[in-house]
Amino acid sequence: MGRASDAPALLSYAGDFDPRVAAEAAAVIGRWTDQTPAVNPRRLPAASALLADIERLRGARAEIRVSGRGTFEVALLPDEAPAAVARFVALARSGYYNGLTFHRVVPAFIVQGGSPGANEFVGDGPFMRDEIGLEPHIRGAASVSTRGRDTGDAQVWFNLVDNPRLDHDYTVFGRVTAGAEVLDRILECDVIDRVDILAKGAKGR
């Protein structure tokens, strides 16, 4: 549907981190202009969490208060997913999650939230690399939502049941350790009142 004059707007996508996007963008430009640019997908840089940050976050917990439903607590796993934990903590402390919703609720599967657009496609940019480890997707596991490899954008989801088919495909950055029954009460559009980060040994509200 485009034309040769639209090619400059698409050119940067020939270097997209997703090789399929890069190849398709180059092919479209080639069809428009008869000059196909080089396909040069660029891997996302790995976020490096400082060892001191990981040490400070050991034993930390997130307290998540859901309007009208209650509060649940998540033990964070900085040794398992240091970059994901560091980003979640930074966003929580900045108030990013406060007032957002759980926009996706699938009974006997997951609840998902953290999108300013209350949908699957809007989160906090830029994307982050996956941190695939050995933590299983059991009931209460906290995971990073993606739409393909290395596309985490700070949306998070919580397993309502054991989901072993998801093991080693998604970053697990925490485990619900208190208030798991609150997850079962969450409905679509329920509001996240606030997310507080509690240091090791600190008491919740």
Sequence and secondary structure as in RCSB ss.txt:
>XXXX:A:sequence
MGRASDAPALLSYAGDFDPRVAAEAAAVIGRWTDQTPAVNPRRLPAASALLADIERLRGARAEIRVSGRGTFEVA
LLPDEAPAAVARFVALARSGYYNGLTFHRVVPAFIVQGGSPGANEFVGDGPFMRDEIGLEPHIRGAASVSTRGRD
TGDAQVWFNLVDNPRLDHDYTVFGRVTAGAEVLDRILECDVIDRVDILAKGAKGR
>XXXX:A:secstr
   GGGHHHHHGGGG SSHHHHHHHHHHHHHHHS                HHHHHHHTT EEEEEETTTEEEEEE
E TTT HHHHHHHHHHHHHTTTTT EE EEETTTEEEE  TTSSSS  SSS B     S    TTEEEE  SSTT
 B S EEEESS  GGGTTTS EEEEEEE HHHHHH  TTEEEEEEEEE TT    
